[in-house]
Amino acid sequence: MDRRTPETPQDAPAAALSTGAVARRLGVSPTTLRSWERRYAIGPQWREDGRHRRWTPEDIARLELMCRLTGQGVPTAEAARVARDGEPAARAAGRPATATPPANDGLPLGKVRPECRGLARAAVRLDAPAVRELLDTALAEHGLVTAWEEVIAPTLHAVGRKWASAGERYVEVEHLLSWQVSSVLHRVRPAPRTAGVPPVLLACVPDEQHSLPIEALAAALGEHALPVRMFGAALPPEALHDAVRRTGPRAVVLWAQSRTTADRALARSVAGIEWGLRGARERSALFLAGPGWTGRAPAAHTGRLYGLRSGLDVIAALAGAGAGAGAGAAAAGAGPAPGSAGARRAPAACGS
């Protein structure tokens, strides 16, 4: 392959991309691209200053063909030969496909960041190492909140929509992606916490198994040095009541993914829990998060969270108000009402 080194930077095509940008777009790791170049001569035609790879649209098209073929079960070496030599892909793609969904069954992402497309492609291929690396890169480059709202959540939504429309297919894609997202969120290091600050208690309603959005909220609160007690999916009502009384949290966040799991009676009972010494009893602010909560609030002084960023701001403001803000601050910090402009701009309730 002709690997010309331009005499000046202007000789390189204007649309040429770096290896990192191409990796994010395709859903593979930069290490994989360098390995393919070394082993199979699938590399860029241009290098800046003889060192930095720059991939042209033609180079990227070859890589996309190689990704499609390997996703259909074609051995890597043969897929590289087809992509490199321009052999019609139909011959190689005629092999029996593996369990990986074919490339023309792509996820319905719409207008999203390029990182979303790369992450979706890696998930469909069940390429766990690439998914993990892409998630780590998104968090490092954009920060947790932006990575969640603009990269992770849109990809999760697309997987969910595809799974809902394709019967039992894509369940494995959803599980792999969800596991990797949960893993990367758990690796986020919390900032040092201030002693004596009451925690924020995060839990799903008793029948709810989807906990990724409040895992994202837990990680974001930790980054802001706010103490968190995370109880995850399907917490029984009695355990939730005991946890509130024992921890005396500044706020309680209850997540419900669907209307069938949202328990309004439970929300009313949690809103009424008092804790502390007799004569100085307090109540925690209660926030409902997730698309399952619809209609009027089930109890007074109960707020709603819309979007990870705005939800984080509401809870951080409540924590900054100091002791004594209590449940009354929930209504003031409830976030935009359903149907308002602010609610439409933010992903639904912590981004899921």
Contacts in CASP RR format, 6 or more apart in sequence:
PFRMAT RR
TARGET T0000
AUTHOR 0000-0000-0000
METHOD contacts of the structure
MODEL  1
MDRRTPETPQDAPAAALSTGAVARRLGVSPTTLRSWERRYAIGPQWREDG
RHRRWTPEDIARLELMCRLTGQGVPTAEAARVARDGEPAARAAGRPATAT
PPANDGLPLGKVRPECRGLARAAVRLDAPAVRELLDTALAEHGLVTAWEE
VIAPTLHAVGRKWASAGERYVEVEHLLSWQVSSVLHRVRPAPRTAGVPPV
LLACVPDEQHSLPIEALAAALGEHALPVRMFGAALPPEALHDAVRRTGPR
AVVLWAQSRTTADRALARSVAGIEWGLRGARERSALFLAGPGWTGRAPAA
HTGRLYGLRSGLDVIAALAGAGAGAGAGAAAAGAGPAPGSAGARRAPAAC
GS
1 41 0 8 1.000
1 43 0 8 1.000
1 45 0 8 1.000
1 84 0 8 1.000
2 45 0 8 1.000
3 43 0 8 1.000
3 44 0 8 1.000
3 45 0 8 1.000
3 46 0 8 1.000
3 47 0 8 1.000
4 45 0 8 1.000
4 46 0 8 1.000
5 46 0 8 1.000
5 47 0 8 1.000
5 49 0 8 1.000
5 50 0 8 1.000
6 12 0 8 1.000
6 46 0 8 1.000
6 48 0 8 1.000
9 48 0 8 1.000
11 46 0 8 1.000
12 46 0 8 1.000
12 48 0 8 1.000
12 54 0 8 1.000
13 46 0 8 1.000
13 54 0 8 1.000
13 56 0 8 1.000
13 57 0 8 1.000
15 56 0 8 1.000
15 57 0 8 1.000
16 44 0 8 1.000
16 46 0 8 1.000
16 54 0 8 1.000
16 55 0 8 1.000
16 56 0 8 1.000
17 25 0 8 1.000
17 54 0 8 1.000
17 55 0 8 1.000
17 60 0 8 1.000
18 52 0 8 1.000
18 53 0 8 1.000
18 54 0 8 1.000
18 55 0 8 1.000
19 30 0 8 1.000
19 33 0 8 1.000
19 34 0 8 1.000
19 44 0 8 1.000
19 53 0 8 1.000
19 55 0 8 1.000
20 30 0 8 1.000
20 33 0 8 1.000
21 114 0 8 1.000
22 33 0 8 1.000
22 55 0 8 1.000
22 59 0 8 1.000
22 60 0 8 1.000
22 63 0 8 1.000
23 29 0 8 1.000
23 30 0 8 1.000
23 32 0 8 1.000
23 33 0 8 1.000
23 134 0 8 1.000
24 114 0 8 1.000
24 115 0 8 1.000
24 118 0 8 1.000
24 134 0 8 1.000
24 137 0 8 1.000
25 60 0 8 1.000
25 114 0 8 1.000
25 115 0 8 1.000
25 117 0 8 1.000
25 118 0 8 1.000
26 60 0 8 1.000
26 63 0 8 1.000
26 64 0 8 1.000
26 67 0 8 1.000
26 118 0 8 1.000
26 121 0 8 1.000
27 67 0 8 1.000
27 117 0 8 1.000
27 118 0 8 1.000
27 119 0 8 1.000
27 121 0 8 1.000
27 122 0 8 1.000
27 127 0 8 1.000
27 130 0 8 1.000
27 134 0 8 1.000
28 67 0 8 1.000
28 122 0 8 1.000
28 127 0 8 1.000
28 130 0 8 1.000
29 129 0 8 1.000
29 130 0 8 1.000
29 133 0 8 1.000
29 134 0 8 1.000
32 130 0 8 1.000
33 43 0 8 1.000
33 63 0 8 1.000
36 42 0 8 1.000
36 43 0 8 1.000
36 63 0 8 1.000
36 66 0 8 1.000
36 76 0 8 1.000
36 80 0 8 1.000
37 43 0 8 1.000
37 44 0 8 1.000
37 53 0 8 1.000
39 77 0 8 1.000
39 80 0 8 1.000
40 76 0 8 1.000
40 77 0 8 1.000
40 80 0 8 1.000
40 81 0 8 1.000
40 84 0 8 1.000
41 80 0 8 1.000
41 84 0 8 1.000
42 62 0 8 1.000
42 63 0 8 1.000
42 66 0 8 1.000
42 80 0 8 1.000
42 83 0 8 1.000
42 84 0 8 1.000
43 53 0 8 1.000
43 55 0 8 1.000
43 59 0 8 1.000
44 53 0 8 1.000
44 54 0 8 1.000
44 55 0 8 1.000
44 56 0 8 1.000
44 59 0 8 1.000
45 56 0 8 1.000
45 58 0 8 1.000
45 59 0 8 1.000
46 53 0 8 1.000
46 54 0 8 1.000
46 55 0 8 1.000
46 56 0 8 1.000
47 53 0 8 1.000
47 54 0 8 1.000
48 54 0 8 1.000
55 63 0 8 1.000
62 83 0 8 1.000
62 84 0 8 1.000
63 83 0 8 1.000
65 79 0 8 1.000
65 82 0 8 1.000
65 83 0 8 1.000
65 89 0 8 1.000
66 76 0 8 1.000
66 79 0 8 1.000
66 80 0 8 1.000
66 82 0 8 1.000
66 83 0 8 1.000
67 103 0 8 1.000
67 121 0 8 1.000
67 125 0 8 1.000
68 89 0 8 1.000
68 93 0 8 1.000
68 103 0 8 1.000
69 78 0 8 1.000
69 79 0 8 1.000
69 82 0 8 1.000
69 83 0 8 1.000
69 89 0 8 1.000
69 92 0 8 1.000
69 93 0 8 1.000
70 76 0 8 1.000
70 79 0 8 1.000
70 125 0 8 1.000
71 98 0 8 1.000
71 100 0 8 1.000
71 102 0 8 1.000
71 103 0 8 1.000
71 125 0 8 1.000
72 93 0 8 1.000
72 94 0 8 1.000
72 95 0 8 1.000
72 97 0 8 1.000
72 98 0 8 1.000
72 100 0 8 1.000
72 102 0 8 1.000
72 103 0 8 1.000
73 95 0 8 1.000
73 97 0 8 1.000
73 98 0 8 1.000
73 100 0 8 1.000
74 82 0 8 1.000
74 92 0 8 1.000
74 93 0 8 1.000
74 95 0 8 1.000
78 92 0 8 1.000
79 92 0 8 1.000
81 87 0 8 1.000
82 89 0 8 1.000
82 91 0 8 1.000
82 92 0 8 1.000
99 172 0 8 1.000
100 124 0 8 1.000
100 125 0 8 1.000
100 126 0 8 1.000
101 124 0 8 1.000
101 169 0 8 1.000
101 170 0 8 1.000
101 173 0 8 1.000
103 124 0 8 1.000
105 124 0 8 1.000
105 162 0 8 1.000
105 166 0 8 1.000
105 169 0 8 1.000
106 120 0 8 1.000
106 124 0 8 1.000
106 162 0 8 1.000
107 120 0 8 1.000
107 123 0 8 1.000
107 124 0 8 1.000
107 155 0 8 1.000
107 158 0 8 1.000
107 159 0 8 1.000
107 161 0 8 1.000
107 162 0 8 1.000
108 158 0 8 1.000
108 161 0 8 1.000
108 162 0 8 1.000
109 116 0 8 1.000
109 117 0 8 1.000
109 120 0 8 1.000
109 154 0 8 1.000
109 155 0 8 1.000
109 158 0 8 1.000
112 150 0 8 1.000
112 154 0 8 1.000
112 155 0 8 1.000
113 150 0 8 1.000
113 151 0 8 1.000
113 154 0 8 1.000
115 134 0 8 1.000
115 137 0 8 1.000
115 138 0 8 1.000
115 151 0 8 1.000
116 150 0 8 1.000
116 151 0 8 1.000
116 154 0 8 1.000
116 155 0 8 1.000
116 158 0 8 1.000
118 134 0 8 1.000
119 131 0 8 1.000
119 134 0 8 1.000
119 135 0 8 1.000
119 138 0 8 1.000
119 151 0 8 1.000
119 152 0 8 1.000
119 155 0 8 1.000
119 177 0 8 1.000
120 155 0 8 1.000
120 158 0 8 1.000
120 159 0 8 1.000
122 130 0 8 1.000
122 131 0 8 1.000
122 134 0 8 1.000
123 131 0 8 1.000
123 155 0 8 1.000
123 159 0 8 1.000
123 173 0 8 1.000
123 176 0 8 1.000
123 177 0 8 1.000
124 173 0 8 1.000
126 172 0 8 1.000
126 173 0 8 1.000
126 176 0 8 1.000
128 176 0 8 1.000
128 180 0 8 1.000
131 176 0 8 1.000
131 177 0 8 1.000
131 180 0 8 1.000
132 180 0 8 1.000
132 183 0 8 1.000
132 184 0 8 1.000
135 147 0 8 1.000
135 152 0 8 1.000
135 180 0 8 1.000
135 181 0 8 1.000
135 184 0 8 1.000
136 184 0 8 1.000
138 147 0 8 1.000
138 151 0 8 1.000
138 152 0 8 1.000
139 147 0 8 1.000
139 184 0 8 1.000
139 188 0 8 1.000
141 147 0 8 1.000
142 150 0 8 1.000
142 151 0 8 1.000
144 188 0 8 1.000
144 216 0 8 1.000
144 219 0 8 1.000
144 220 0 8 1.000
144 223 0 8 1.000
145 220 0 8 1.000
145 308 0 8 1.000
145 309 0 8 1.000
145 312 0 8 1.000
148 216 0 8 1.000
148 220 0 8 1.000
148 308 0 8 1.000
148 351 0 8 1.000
149 307 0 8 1.000
149 308 0 8 1.000
149 309 0 8 1.000
149 346 0 8 1.000
149 347 0 8 1.000
149 351 0 8 1.000
152 181 0 8 1.000
152 216 0 8 1.000
153 213 0 8 1.000
153 347 0 8 1.000
153 351 0 8 1.000
153 352 0 8 1.000
155 177 0 8 1.000
156 174 0 8 1.000
156 177 0 8 1.000
156 178 0 8 1.000
156 181 0 8 1.000
156 212 0 8 1.000
156 352 0 8 1.000
157 352 0 8 1.000
159 170 0 8 1.000
159 173 0 8 1.000
159 174 0 8 1.000
159 177 0 8 1.000
160 170 0 8 1.000
160 174 0 8 1.000
162 169 0 8 1.000
162 170 0 8 1.000
162 173 0 8 1.000
163 169 0 8 1.000
163 170 0 8 1.000
163 171 0 8 1.000
163 173 0 8 1.000
163 174 0 8 1.000
178 212 0 8 1.000
181 212 0 8 1.000
182 212 0 8 1.000
182 215 0 8 1.000
185 212 0 8 1.000
185 215 0 8 1.000
185 216 0 8 1.000
185 218 0 8 1.000
185 219 0 8 1.000
186 215 0 8 1.000
186 219 0 8 1.000
188 219 0 8 1.000
188 222 0 8 1.000
188 223 0 8 1.000
189 223 0 8 1.000
190 219 0 8 1.000
190 222 0 8 1.000
190 223 0 8 1.000
190 225 0 8 1.000
190 228 0 8 1.000
191 222 0 8 1.000
191 223 0 8 1.000
191 224 0 8 1.000
191 225 0 8 1.000
192 225 0 8 1.000
193 222 0 8 1.000
193 225 0 8 1.000
193 226 0 8 1.000
193 227 0 8 1.000
194 225 0 8 1.000
197 226 0 8 1.000
197 227 0 8 1.000
197 250 0 8 1.000
197 319 0 8 1.000
198 227 0 8 1.000
198 247 0 8 1.000
198 248 0 8 1.000
198 249 0 8 1.000
198 250 0 8 1.000
198 319 0 8 1.000
198 323 0 8 1.000
199 226 0 8 1.000
199 227 0 8 1.000
199 228 0 8 1.000
199 229 0 8 1.000
199 247 0 8 1.000
199 248 0 8 1.000
199 249 0 8 1.000
199 250 0 8 1.000
200 221 0 8 1.000
200 226 0 8 1.000
200 227 0 8 1.000
200 228 0 8 1.000
200 229 0 8 1.000
200 249 0 8 1.000
200 250 0 8 1.000
200 251 0 8 1.000
200 252 0 8 1.000
200 253 0 8 1.000
200 315 0 8 1.000
200 319 0 8 1.000
201 228 0 8 1.000
201 229 0 8 1.000
201 231 0 8 1.000
201 243 0 8 1.000
201 244 0 8 1.000
201 247 0 8 1.000
201 249 0 8 1.000
201 251 0 8 1.000
201 252 0 8 1.000
201 253 0 8 1.000
201 284 0 8 1.000
202 214 0 8 1.000
202 217 0 8 1.000
202 218 0 8 1.000
202 228 0 8 1.000
202 229 0 8 1.000
202 230 0 8 1.000
202 231 0 8 1.000
202 232 0 8 1.000
202 253 0 8 1.000
202 255 0 8 1.000
203 214 0 8 1.000
203 230 0 8 1.000
203 231 0 8 1.000
203 232 0 8 1.000
203 235 0 8 1.000
203 240 0 8 1.000
203 243 0 8 1.000
203 252 0 8 1.000
203 253 0 8 1.000
203 254 0 8 1.000
203 255 0 8 1.000
204 210 0 8 1.000
204 211 0 8 1.000
204 214 0 8 1.000
204 231 0 8 1.000
204 232 0 8 1.000
204 233 0 8 1.000
204 234 0 8 1.000
204 235 0 8 1.000
204 254 0 8 1.000
204 255 0 8 1.000
204 256 0 8 1.000
204 261 0 8 1.000
205 235 0 8 1.000
205 254 0 8 1.000
205 255 0 8 1.000
205 256 0 8 1.000
205 261 0 8 1.000
205 262 0 8 1.000
205 263 0 8 1.000
205 266 0 8 1.000
206 234 0 8 1.000
206 235 0 8 1.000
206 236 0 8 1.000
206 237 0 8 1.000
206 240 0 8 1.000
206 261 0 8 1.000
206 263 0 8 1.000
206 266 0 8 1.000
207 234 0 8 1.000
207 260 0 8 1.000
207 261 0 8 1.000
207 263 0 8 1.000
208 233 0 8 1.000
208 234 0 8 1.000
208 255 0 8 1.000
208 256 0 8 1.000
208 257 0 8 1.000
208 258 0 8 1.000
208 261 0 8 1.000
209 233 0 8 1.000
209 234 0 8 1.000
210 233 0 8 1.000
210 255 0 8 1.000
210 257 0 8 1.000
210 352 0 8 1.000
211 232 0 8 1.000
211 233 0 8 1.000
211 255 0 8 1.000
212 352 0 8 1.000
213 255 0 8 1.000
213 289 0 8 1.000
213 290 0 8 1.000
213 308 0 8 1.000
213 349 0 8 1.000
213 350 0 8 1.000
213 351 0 8 1.000
213 352 0 8 1.000
214 230 0 8 1.000
214 232 0 8 1.000
214 253 0 8 1.000
214 255 0 8 1.000
214 289 0 8 1.000
214 350 0 8 1.000
215 230 0 8 1.000
215 232 0 8 1.000
216 308 0 8 1.000
216 350 0 8 1.000
216 351 0 8 1.000
217 253 0 8 1.000
217 289 0 8 1.000
217 305 0 8 1.000
217 308 0 8 1.000
217 311 0 8 1.000
217 312 0 8 1.000
217 350 0 8 1.000
218 228 0 8 1.000
218 230 0 8 1.000
220 308 0 8 1.000
220 312 0 8 1.000
221 228 0 8 1.000
221 312 0 8 1.000
221 315 0 8 1.000
221 316 0 8 1.000
222 228 0 8 1.000
224 312 0 8 1.000
224 316 0 8 1.000
226 315 0 8 1.000
226 316 0 8 1.000
226 319 0 8 1.000
229 243 0 8 1.000
229 247 0 8 1.000
229 249 0 8 1.000
231 239 0 8 1.000
231 240 0 8 1.000
231 243 0 8 1.000
235 243 0 8 1.000
237 263 0 8 1.000
237 266 0 8 1.000
237 269 0 8 1.000
240 266 0 8 1.000
240 270 0 8 1.000
241 269 0 8 1.000
241 270 0 8 1.000
241 273 0 8 1.000
244 252 0 8 1.000
244 270 0 8 1.000
244 273 0 8 1.000
244 275 0 8 1.000
244 284 0 8 1.000
245 273 0 8 1.000
245 275 0 8 1.000
248 275 0 8 1.000
248 276 0 8 1.000
248 282 0 8 1.000
248 284 0 8 1.000
249 284 0 8 1.000
250 284 0 8 1.000
250 285 0 8 1.000
250 318 0 8 1.000
250 319 0 8 1.000
250 325 0 8 1.000
250 326 0 8 1.000
251 284 0 8 1.000
251 285 0 8 1.000
251 286 0 8 1.000
251 287 0 8 1.000
251 315 0 8 1.000
251 318 0 8 1.000
251 319 0 8 1.000
251 330 0 8 1.000
252 270 0 8 1.000
252 284 0 8 1.000
252 285 0 8 1.000
252 286 0 8 1.000
252 287 0 8 1.000
253 287 0 8 1.000
253 288 0 8 1.000
253 289 0 8 1.000
253 305 0 8 1.000
253 315 0 8 1.000
254 266 0 8 1.000
254 267 0 8 1.000
254 270 0 8 1.000
254 286 0 8 1.000
254 287 0 8 1.000
254 288 0 8 1.000
254 289 0 8 1.000
255 289 0 8 1.000
255 290 0 8 1.000
255 349 0 8 1.000
255 350 0 8 1.000
256 262 0 8 1.000
256 263 0 8 1.000
256 288 0 8 1.000
256 289 0 8 1.000
256 290 0 8 1.000
256 291 0 8 1.000
256 292 0 8 1.000
256 293 0 8 1.000
257 290 0 8 1.000
257 291 0 8 1.000
257 292 0 8 1.000
257 352 0 8 1.000
258 291 0 8 1.000
258 292 0 8 1.000
259 292 0 8 1.000
259 294 0 8 1.000
261 292 0 8 1.000
262 288 0 8 1.000
262 292 0 8 1.000
262 293 0 8 1.000
262 294 0 8 1.000
264 298 0 8 1.000
265 298 0 8 1.000
267 286 0 8 1.000
267 288 0 8 1.000
267 293 0 8 1.000
267 298 0 8 1.000
267 299 0 8 1.000
267 302 0 8 1.000
268 298 0 8 1.000
268 299 0 8 1.000
270 284 0 8 1.000
270 286 0 8 1.000
271 283 0 8 1.000
271 286 0 8 1.000
271 298 0 8 1.000
271 299 0 8 1.000
271 300 0 8 1.000
271 301 0 8 1.000
271 302 0 8 1.000
271 327 0 8 1.000
272 283 0 8 1.000
272 299 0 8 1.000
273 283 0 8 1.000
273 284 0 8 1.000
274 281 0 8 1.000
274 282 0 8 1.000
274 283 0 8 1.000
275 281 0 8 1.000
275 282 0 8 1.000
275 283 0 8 1.000
275 284 0 8 1.000
276 282 0 8 1.000
282 324 0 8 1.000
282 326 0 8 1.000
283 301 0 8 1.000
283 326 0 8 1.000
283 327 0 8 1.000
284 326 0 8 1.000
284 327 0 8 1.000
285 301 0 8 1.000
285 303 0 8 1.000
285 318 0 8 1.000
285 325 0 8 1.000
285 326 0 8 1.000
285 327 0 8 1.000
285 328 0 8 1.000
285 329 0 8 1.000
285 330 0 8 1.000
286 299 0 8 1.000
286 301 0 8 1.000
286 302 0 8 1.000
286 303 0 8 1.000
286 327 0 8 1.000
286 330 0 8 1.000
287 302 0 8 1.000
287 303 0 8 1.000
287 304 0 8 1.000
287 305 0 8 1.000
287 311 0 8 1.000
287 314 0 8 1.000
287 315 0 8 1.000
287 330 0 8 1.000
287 334 0 8 1.000
288 297 0 8 1.000
288 298 0 8 1.000
288 302 0 8 1.000
288 303 0 8 1.000
288 304 0 8 1.000
288 305 0 8 1.000
288 349 0 8 1.000
289 304 0 8 1.000
289 305 0 8 1.000
289 311 0 8 1.000
289 349 0 8 1.000
289 350 0 8 1.000
290 305 0 8 1.000
290 348 0 8 1.000
290 349 0 8 1.000
290 350 0 8 1.000
290 352 0 8 1.000
291 348 0 8 1.000
291 349 0 8 1.000
291 352 0 8 1.000
292 349 0 8 1.000
293 304 0 8 1.000
293 349 0 8 1.000
294 338 0 8 1.000
295 338 0 8 1.000
297 303 0 8 1.000
297 304 0 8 1.000
300 331 0 8 1.000
301 327 0 8 1.000
301 328 0 8 1.000
301 330 0 8 1.000
301 331 0 8 1.000
302 330 0 8 1.000
302 331 0 8 1.000
302 334 0 8 1.000
303 330 0 8 1.000
303 331 0 8 1.000
303 333 0 8 1.000
303 334 0 8 1.000
303 335 0 8 1.000
304 334 0 8 1.000
304 335 0 8 1.000
304 337 0 8 1.000
304 338 0 8 1.000
304 349 0 8 1.000
305 311 0 8 1.000
305 314 0 8 1.000
305 315 0 8 1.000
305 335 0 8 1.000
305 349 0 8 1.000
305 350 0 8 1.000
306 335 0 8 1.000
306 336 0 8 1.000
306 338 0 8 1.000
306 342 0 8 1.000
306 343 0 8 1.000
306 346 0 8 1.000
306 348 0 8 1.000
306 349 0 8 1.000
307 346 0 8 1.000
307 347 0 8 1.000
307 348 0 8 1.000
307 349 0 8 1.000
307 350 0 8 1.000
307 351 0 8 1.000
308 347 0 8 1.000
308 350 0 8 1.000
308 351 0 8 1.000
309 346 0 8 1.000
310 335 0 8 1.000
310 336 0 8 1.000
310 342 0 8 1.000
310 346 0 8 1.000
311 335 0 8 1.000
311 350 0 8 1.000
314 333 0 8 1.000
314 334 0 8 1.000
314 335 0 8 1.000
317 333 0 8 1.000
318 325 0 8 1.000
318 326 0 8 1.000
318 329 0 8 1.000
318 330 0 8 1.000
318 333 0 8 1.000
321 329 0 8 1.000
335 343 0 8 1.000
336 342 0 8 1.000
336 343 0 8 1.000
336 346 0 8 1.000
337 343 0 8 1.000
END
